[in-house]
């Protein structure tokens, strides 16, 4: 059976919400979660991303943000590695622009699904669902 990419799944969900909305069906989820853009916005354009305060994320996110600010040491060897943005989920800033960092999940037998993807300009994108969706994190609140 063919697998569906996360980008295609987001497109299908957006179409479904659009149809439901045009038929007058209320969709609370549509108001709460904005799908990622169909194509990556240009580098530096973060206007289409939901913003969250660091305090709204799990406490481990603040711990990871502090480690990133200090330059480590990081608990996983993958932390600090290049994140390629293959699905064009984040602004199109070219190769080597983004780095990924694990936000630990208590009780998880592995790294879990939570990450920060950090751009060279300091933007911190949080994902709690292993890169399916992102929120731009405000660190100063």
N, C-alpha and C positions, 0 to 999 in steps of 0.2 A: 504494500500500500504506500502510495506517495506521501511524503511528509509535507506539512505546510510550514512556511517560514513565519517568523514572528511578524515580519513586515506585512505579509499577505494576510495574516490573521487580523492585524490591526485594521487593514483596509476593509476586510469583511465585516468587522465589528462596526466600523464607521458607517458603512453602507447600511447595515441593519438598523443602526440608530437613526440614520437619515430617513429610511423608509418608515420606521415606527413613528418618528416625529411628524412626518408628512401625513400620516394617517391619524394623527391626534393621540397616539398612544404615549402616555407620559413615560419618560425615561430618566429617572433620578440618576442612574449611573452616567448618563451622558453629561449631565451637569457637573458631576463630581470628578470625572476623569476625562481629560482631554487626550485624544489619541496623539501619538507622536506624528510629526509632519511626514507626509508621503515621501518627500525627498529632503535631504539634509539642507537646513538653511546655511547661508554663508557664514564663514568663520566670524565669531563675535556676536552674531545675532542669536540671543537667548530669549527673545520675546515670546516664543511659542511654548516655553517650558513653565510648568507649574513651579512656584517657588515655595520653599518651606524653610522655617527657622531650624537651625541645628537642634534646638531644644524639643522640637516636635518629632524627632527621629529617635530610634532606640538609643539607650545610653551608650552602647558600644560604638555608635557613630561618632559621638564626641571624643571618645578615647582614640579612635582611629584618626580623626581630624587633628588631634593633638600630636599623634605620632607623625603624621604627614608634615605638620608645621615644624617639628623638630628634626625631620629627616630620618626617623627611625630610632631604634631598630624595630623592624617589622616581624610579626610572628610567622609569616608565610613567605617562602622564597619567590612566589609569583608577585608579591607586593612590589610596586614600583616599576613593573614591566610595562612595555608599550601596549596600549589597547588600540586596536586598529580601526574601530568604527566601521567595520565591514557592512553592517546593515544600515549605515547612514542614520543612526538614531540620534546622533549629536551633530552640532554644527560642523560643516566641512572645513576642517583646518589642516588637512594634510597629514602625512605619515609622521609618526614620532611626536605628535602634539599632545596626545592623551596618555595618562598612566593610570593603571588600576590598582586599587587597594582593597583588601578584604575588611569588611565590617563583620566581626565574629558573630555567630548565631549560637547562643548557649544551647547545649544539648545536641547540636548537630554533629554527626560523625565525620563530617568533612568541612570544607570552607563555607558551606552554606551558599545562599543565593544573594546575600547582601554585599554591595560594593560601593565604593566611591570611585568615580572616574574623574580625574583631575586634569584640567587643561593647563597649558604653559602659562596662561595669564592668571592662573589661580582659581578659575571657576571649578567648583566642586559639584558634580552631578551625582546624586544618590539613586541607587536602584535597589529595591528590596525583592525584586523578582528576576534576578540574573539577566539584566540588560533588556528586559521586555519594555520597561518604562523607566523614565528618569524624572527627577525633580531637581531643579537648581537650588542648592542649599545656601542660605544666608548664614554665614559663620559668626557674624558679629552681634547676634541677638541672644 
